[in-house]
């Protein structure tokens, strides 16, 4: 008997396009189920039948899709924007952090292949010894696209996932909406790389509790042009290699804090961080900060409006108070505000801060992390930071939920506590878990097994063959 996700909404193919919500209860008869399925297929015709469907084309998603396809799985990727890259290209979050510790790679394999290829295209600058990656946003998009298409992945861009169909705890299909209307994609295995755990949420996967409602704030990043990037100030702060001092620009921070103390009406801010975008005179700016719930449309929309006002407030303040910015202007704002924290699944295992900081090695370790535990206060200008002395580990069990046989997650929505997430949310770490999820999904297809029954020793062997550092 088929269960339709209670969050599945379908547009009726009639005049007025009235919206119909499918009942949340189990359908009461096979005849009723078949009739409902027939109606759904009429409204959302089958667009593709796959081995692996990846939802979300960010750092976890595009790597997961490549990994699955390279192992022979017929793979599709769904992305609501018209390009890939996630927070790098949608949020202007730079640099890609962190690939190495003391010149030794921590995240390898397909993610590092992507970095090297982007470098060859003239779109990346590797900041050793941490191997933070400065990048050209537009070449990043192009490199993603090329690698995805070369792997043979079918792409569904400009497509939003609006629902899923399930049999018990198994996901049968996802329904997307785009200019073609509603369409259905079926698959043997699904990978949720949405960041917010959207597919897992639709499938009623339990999420980590958040009793106090606290989440790290969103930041709306933007490009300032007309900046003196040759100045001593910018040369010291826009490279995040750990050699030239802290990443945040301390002189600007201290001036802004003094202005607030003197009664100047400034919004809350973080950093600020000025980031190299590989074009003289331009920097990506990470300074704005407001509490936001990215899983609530009304809240997130309202906060983005406030953050956009903040962008131009800070651009004016920089222009008026620092000679390095006297000719600056906002040349581009990110398509959306950046998100640090939202939903995380309750996995078979939840990575804790204690395990993470103490570099606990799991039998099923499939990826690593070396970025500091970095918690931004949702109000004010405070930031808590704990540096790691050794690379931490991520177990395969954090990518799967109990009882859901064909769902994996990767990226920001994996099973962690808030403190471990504050490190693992960064893009290099997301790429690492995406690589593991894609490899595991292809293995499930080849073996005909549930995600809980993956041979983790074989999975680790595959990842090591690709160059993963485990």
C-alpha positions in Angstrom: 0.0 0.0 0.0 1.3 3.4 -0.9 1.7 6.3 1.5 1.8 9.8 0.0 3.8 12.2 2.0 1.5 14.5 4.0 3.6 17.4 2.6 3.0 16.5 -1.0 1.0 19.2 -2.8 -0.2 18.8 -6.4 -1.6 21.4 -8.8 -4.8 20.2 -10.4 -4.7 20.3 -14.2 -7.9 22.3 -14.4 -8.8 26.0 -14.9 -7.6 28.1 -12.1 -4.8 25.7 -11.1 -6.4 25.1 -7.7 -4.1 23.4 -5.1 -5.0 20.0 -3.7 -3.4 18.5 -0.7 -3.2 14.7 -0.5 -4.5 13.2 2.7 -2.0 12.6 5.4 -3.5 9.2 6.4 -2.7 5.9 4.9 -4.9 5.2 1.9 -7.6 2.8 3.0 -7.7 0.4 0.0 -5.5 -0.8 -2.8 -8.1 0.5 -5.3 -8.0 3.9 -3.7 -4.2 3.8 -3.7 -4.1 2.9 -7.4 -6.6 5.6 -8.3 -4.6 8.2 -6.4 -1.4 7.1 -8.1 -3.1 7.3 -11.5 -4.2 10.9 -10.7 -0.7 11.8 -9.5 0.9 10.4 -12.7 -1.5 12.4 -14.8 -0.7 15.6 -13.0 3.0 14.8 -12.5 4.1 12.5 -15.3 7.2 10.3 -15.0 10.3 12.3 -16.3 13.0 9.7 -15.4 13.7 6.4 -13.6 17.1 6.3 -11.9 19.4 4.3 -9.7 20.3 7.4 -7.7 18.7 10.8 -7.4 20.5 13.6 -5.6 18.4 16.5 -4.3 20.5 19.7 -4.1 23.5 20.7 -6.2 25.6 22.3 -3.5 29.1 21.2 -2.4 27.8 17.9 -1.0 25.3 17.3 -3.9 27.4 17.8 -7.0 30.2 15.7 -5.5 27.7 13.0 -4.5 26.2 12.9 -8.0 29.6 12.6 -9.7 30.7 9.9 -7.2 27.5 7.8 -7.9 27.6 8.2 -11.7 31.3 7.3 -11.9 30.5 3.9 -10.4 27.9 3.2 -13.1 24.8 4.3 -11.3 22.2 6.0 -13.5 22.1 9.3 -11.7 20.1 12.6 -11.7 20.6 15.8 -9.7 17.9 18.3 -8.8 18.8 21.9 -8.2 16.4 24.8 -7.7 18.8 27.4 -9.1 20.1 27.4 -12.7 23.7 26.5 -11.6 25.5 24.4 -9.1 27.8 25.1 -6.2 25.5 25.9 -3.3 26.8 28.4 -0.7 29.9 29.1 -2.8 27.9 30.3 -5.8 24.5 30.9 -4.3 25.7 32.5 -1.1 29.1 34.0 -2.2 30.6 32.2 0.9 34.4 32.2 0.5 36.9 30.7 0.8 36.2 27.0 0.6 37.3 25.8 4.0 39.4 23.7 4.9 41.2 21.0 2.9 44.5 20.6 4.8 46.4 20.8 8.1 50.0 21.8 7.9 50.2 21.2 4.1 48.7 17.6 4.5 45.4 17.0 2.9 42.5 16.1 5.1 39.8 16.0 2.4 40.9 14.3 -0.8 39.4 12.3 -3.7 36.8 13.9 -6.0 36.6 17.2 -3.9 40.3 17.8 -4.4 40.1 16.8 -8.0 37.5 19.6 -8.4 39.8 22.1 -6.7 42.8 21.2 -8.9 40.6 21.3 -12.0 39.3 24.7 -11.0 42.8 25.9 -10.4 43.8 24.7 -13.9 40.9 26.8 -15.3 42.3 29.9 -13.6 39.5 29.9 -11.1 41.1 28.8 -7.8 44.0 29.9 -5.6 45.1 27.4 -3.0 46.1 29.0 0.3 48.6 26.6 1.9 49.2 25.4 4.6 45.5 25.1 5.3 44.4 24.8 1.7 41.6 27.2 2.0 40.5 27.8 -1.6 39.9 31.3 -3.0 37.8 31.0 -6.2 36.2 32.8 -9.1 32.4 32.4 -8.6 31.6 32.1 -12.3 34.3 29.6 -13.1 33.3 27.6 -10.0 29.8 27.2 -11.6 31.3 26.2 -14.9 33.7 23.6 -13.4 30.8 22.0 -11.5 28.7 21.9 -14.6 31.5 20.3 -16.7 32.3 17.6 -14.1 28.6 16.7 -13.6 27.9 16.4 -17.3 31.1 14.5 -18.0 30.1 11.9 -15.4 26.9 11.4 -17.3 24.5 12.8 -14.7 21.1 14.0 -15.8 20.5 17.5 -14.6 17.2 19.0 -13.5 18.0 22.7 -12.8 15.4 25.4 -12.2 13.5 22.6 -10.4 12.1 22.6 -6.9 11.2 19.4 -5.1 7.6 19.7 -3.9 6.9 16.2 -2.5 7.7 12.6 -2.3 5.9 9.3 -2.6 6.6 6.5 -0.1 5.9 2.9 0.6 6.3 2.6 4.3 9.7 4.1 5.1 11.0 3.7 1.6 10.9 6.6 -0.8 9.5 5.6 -4.2 9.8 9.0 -6.0 10.2 12.7 -5.7 8.0 15.2 -7.4 9.5 18.4 -8.8 8.1 21.5 -10.3 9.6 23.5 -13.1 8.6 25.2 -16.4 7.5 21.8 -17.7 5.0 21.6 -14.8 5.0 18.9 -12.2 7.2 15.9 -12.9 8.1 12.6 -11.1 11.5 11.1 -10.7 11.7 7.5 -9.4 14.9 6.0 -8.0 16.3 3.1 -6.1 18.3 5.4 -3.7 17.9 9.1 -2.8 20.5 11.4 -1.4 19.3 14.5 0.5 21.9 17.3 -0.1 19.5 20.2 0.4 21.3 21.5 3.4 18.0 22.0 5.2 17.2 18.3 5.1 14.1 19.0 2.9 13.6 15.5 1.5 14.3 13.8 4.9 11.8 16.2 6.4 9.2 15.4 3.8 9.7 11.7 4.5 9.1 12.3 8.2 12.7 11.4 9.3 13.1 12.5 12.9 15.3 15.6 13.4 17.7 16.6 16.1 15.9 18.4 18.9 16.4 22.1 19.5 14.8 22.9 22.8 15.8 26.5 23.0 15.2 27.3 19.4 18.7 28.8 19.0 20.4 28.6 15.6 23.4 30.3 14.2 22.6 33.5 12.2 22.4 33.9 8.5 24.8 36.2 6.7 24.1 37.9 3.3 27.4 38.0 1.5 28.1 40.5 -1.3 30.9 41.7 -3.7 32.4 45.1 -3.1 34.3 46.5 -6.1 36.5 49.6 -6.3 38.4 48.3 -3.2 42.2 48.9 -2.9 43.1 45.2 -2.8 46.8 46.1 -3.1 46.7 47.9 0.3 48.4 46.5 3.4 45.1 46.1 5.2 43.5 44.0 2.5 46.6 42.0 1.8 46.8 41.0 5.4 43.2 40.0 5.9 41.8 38.7 2.6 44.0 35.6 2.6 43.0 33.0 5.2 46.1 30.9 5.4 46.8 31.5 9.1 50.1 33.1 8.3 49.1 36.7 8.3 47.1 36.7 11.4 43.4 36.1 12.1 40.9 35.8 9.2 38.7 38.5 10.5 39.9 42.0 9.7 40.7 43.2 13.2 41.3 46.9 12.4 37.9 47.3 10.8 36.2 45.2 13.5 37.7 47.4 16.3 36.6 50.6 14.5 33.0 49.2 14.0 32.8 48.1 17.7 34.0 51.6 18.8 31.4 53.2 16.7 28.7 51.0 18.2 30.0 51.8 21.7 29.8 55.5 20.9 26.2 55.2 20.0 26.3 54.9 16.2 23.3 52.9 15.0 24.9 49.9 13.3 23.3 46.5 12.8 24.9 43.4 14.5 27.8 42.1 12.5 30.3 39.3 12.3 34.0 39.4 11.4 34.2 41.2 9.1 35.8 38.8 6.6 37.1 40.1 3.3 37.7 37.3 0.8 39.7 37.1 -2.4 37.6 36.5 -5.5 40.6 36.5 -7.8 39.8 39.9 -9.4 41.8 43.0 -8.5 39.7 45.6 -6.9 36.9 43.2 -5.7 36.4 41.3 -2.5 33.6 39.1 -1.2 32.4 40.5 2.1 31.0 38.5 5.0 29.8 41.0 7.6 26.0 40.9 8.0 24.3 38.8 10.7 20.7 38.2 11.7 18.9 35.3 13.3 16.8 33.5 10.7 14.9 30.3 10.2 15.7 29.1 6.7 12.9 26.4 7.0 10.2 29.1 7.4 9.5 31.0 4.2 8.0 34.0 5.9 10.7 34.4 8.5 13.6 33.9 6.0 12.1 36.3 3.4 11.7 39.0 6.0 15.2 38.5 7.4 16.7 38.6 3.9 15.0 42.0 3.4 16.6 43.3 6.6 20.0 41.8 5.6 19.9 43.5 2.2 19.4 46.8 3.9 22.4 46.0 6.2 24.6 45.3 3.1 24.2 48.9 1.9 24.6 50.3 5.4 27.9 48.5 5.9 29.1 49.4 2.4 28.4 53.1 3.2 30.2 52.8 6.6 33.3 51.2 5.0 33.3 53.8 2.2 33.1 56.7 4.7 35.6 55.4 7.3 38.4 53.5 5.6 40.6 54.8 2.9 40.9 51.3 1.3 37.2 51.4 0.6 36.8 55.1 -0.4 35.8 54.2 -4.0 33.9 51.0 -3.2 30.5 50.1 -4.4 28.2 47.0 -4.2 28.7 45.3 -7.5 26.8 42.1 -6.7 24.7 40.5 -3.9 24.4 36.8 -3.5 21.3 35.1 -4.8 20.4 34.3 -1.3 21.6 34.7 2.3 24.0 32.1 3.6 22.7 29.5 6.1 24.8 28.1 8.9 22.3 25.9 10.7 18.9 24.3 10.3 17.6 20.8 10.3 19.8 17.8 11.1 18.6 14.2 11.0 18.6 11.8 13.9 20.9 9.3 12.4 22.0 5.8 13.3 24.9 7.6 15.1 25.0 11.3 16.1 28.5 12.9 16.0 29.1 14.7 19.3 31.5 17.5 20.0 33.4 15.3 22.4 34.0 12.7 19.8 34.8 15.4 17.2 37.3 17.4 19.3 39.0 14.2 20.5 39.3 12.8 17.0 37.5 9.6 17.8 38.0 7.1 15.0 35.0 5.1 14.1 35.1 1.7 12.4 33.0 3.2 9.6 34.8 6.5 9.3 34.2 7.8 5.7 35.3 11.5 5.9 37.2 14.0 7.9 37.0 17.6 9.2 39.6 20.1 10.4 37.7 23.5 10.4 37.5 25.0 13.9 34.2 24.6 15.8 32.9 28.0 15.0 29.7 29.1 16.6 28.3 32.6 15.7 26.0 34.2 18.2 22.5 34.8 16.8 22.5 38.3 18.3 25.4 40.7 18.9 28.9 40.3 17.5 30.2 37.4 19.5 31.8 34.2 18.0 32.9 31.1 19.9 35.8 29.3 18.3 37.6 26.0 19.2 40.6 25.1 17.0 41.3 21.5 16.3 44.9 20.1 16.6 44.1 16.9 14.6 41.6 16.1 11.9 38.3 14.7 13.1 36.3 11.8 11.6 32.8 11.3 10.4 31.1 7.9 10.5 28.9 6.5 7.7 26.2 6.0 10.3 25.7 9.7 10.5 24.6 9.8 6.9 21.7 7.3 7.4 18.6 7.2 9.5 17.2 4.0 11.2 14.4 2.3 9.2 14.8 4.4 6.0 16.3 1.8 3.6 17.0 4.0 0.6 17.8 7.5 1.9 21.2 9.0 2.6 22.0 12.5 3.6 25.2 14.5 3.1 26.4 18.0 3.9 24.9 20.2 6.6 22.0 18.0 7.5 23.9 14.9 8.6 23.5 13.6 12.2 25.5 15.8 14.5 25.0 17.9 17.6 25.2 21.7 17.3 28.8 21.9 18.3 30.1 19.3 15.8 27.9 20.9 13.1 29.7 24.2 13.7 32.8 22.6 12.1 31.2 20.1 9.7 28.9 22.7 8.1 31.8 24.1 6.0 32.1 23.3 2.3 35.2 21.1 2.2 33.6 18.8 4.9 30.3 18.8 3.0 32.1 17.7 -0.1 33.7 14.8 1.8 30.4 13.5 3.1 28.9 14.0 -0.3 31.6 11.8 -1.9 30.9 9.1 0.7 27.1 9.2 0.2 27.4 9.0 -3.6 29.8 6.0 -3.4 27.5 4.3 -0.8 24.4 4.9 -2.9 26.0 3.3 -6.0 27.1 0.3 -3.9 23.5 -0.1 -2.6 22.3 -0.2 -6.2 24.9 -2.7 -7.3 24.3 -5.0 -4.3 20.6 -4.5 -4.1 20.9 -3.7 -0.4 19.5 -1.2 2.0 21.7 1.8 3.0 21.9 0.2 6.5 23.5 -2.9 5.0 26.4 -1.2 3.1 29.7 -3.0 3.4 31.6 -0.1 5.0 35.0 -1.8 4.5 34.3 -1.9 0.8 33.0 1.7 0.8 36.2 2.9 2.6 38.3 1.0 0.1 36.6 2.7 -2.8 37.0 6.1 -1.2 40.7 5.5 -0.6 41.2 4.4 -4.2 39.8 7.9 -5.2 42.3 9.6 -2.8 40.1 10.2 0.3 42.2 10.6 3.4 40.8 8.2 6.0 
